Every structure is written in structure tokens, then in C-alpha cells.
Amino acid sequence: MKRVEIEWEDSSAYEGWTKIEHVKSNKPARCITVGWLLSSNKECVVVASTRSMRKGGPCNGDMCIPRSAITSIKTLKRGEK
């Protein structure tokens, strides 16, 4: 199973009452997710931040990232963070 670093853009919002001029200048949030690549297809990439090293073991911290939000995917070498 490969470890990957995915750069992607997400929606962003202010919480609570916010001045309109601040809201008008809001931009998408640039995100970086690092995890184990579980699956990949034309719609999305699925990663997990933690996995059991047992054969067929469970995973935790899973995320499905839409392909339309992804700006880059880099395969990480063993020991690389």
C-alpha cells in the first residue's frame, strides 16, 4: 500500500457574524492530506491516516477527496514525512 501526500482545495467559511468585506474576500482553503492510498478512481481518492500493519487489518482516519478538488498527488518514499 502506498503512502501519498495530496494537495487539494476545500470550501471555507467564517463562523458567526462576519463583516461583509471579509466574506467577499474569502478564498478556498488549501489543504494537504498525508495517508495510505486505499483506492483511486475517476471520481475520488480514498486515503486513511492510520492503518494496522496486520495483513487485512483495519484503518482509521479515512477520507474521500473528490478528484475535482485535487491539485496534486505525490507518492511518499518509506521514511519520508
N, C-alpha and C positions, 0 to 999 in steps of 0.2 A: 504494500500500500504506500502510495507517495504522500509526502508532506508538501503542501503548497502555501504560497502567500498570494492572496487575492486582493487586488485593489479594486474598489467599487464605490459608487456614489449612491447615497441614500437620501430619502426625504429628510427635511429638517423643519423644525417649528420652534417658536418661542412658547414658553409656558406662562399662562396667566395674562394679565393686561400688559400690552406692549405698545409703545408709540408706533404709529403707522409708518413713520420714516424708517424705523428699524426693520419693520416687517417687509417693507418694499425692497430693502437691500439684502434680504436673506438669500442664501445660496444653498445648494445641496451640500450635504456633509460628505467629505472624502473619508472613506473607511479603509482599513486594512485588516483582513482576517487571515490568521495562520491556522492551519489544521490539516487533518488527514483527509485526503480526497476519497470520498466514498462512492460517488457516482457523478457522471457528467453527461449531459445530452444537449440538444439544441435549445432547450428552454431554460435550463438551470444547472448550477454546480452545487453539489451537496458535500459539505465538509463537517468534521467533528473535531473539537478541540482536544478531546481526550479519548483514548481507546485502550482497551485491555490488550495486553500482549499475548494472551492465550489465544490459540487458534479458534477463530469463530467467536471470540469474546465480544462483550458489549462495548458500546461507545457512549459518550456524554458530550453535551455542548454542541449539538448538531445545528446546522444552519443551511438553508436552501437559499442560494443567491441567484436572482434572475440574470440570465445572460445579458439582457439589455442594460443592466446596471454595472456590469464588469468592465473595467478599463484595462486590466492586465492580470495575468496569472503566471507565477514563477514557481518552478519546481525547486524545492529546497534540498540541498545535499545533507547527508547524515551529519549531525552535529552543528549545522548552520541554524541560526535563530532568526 
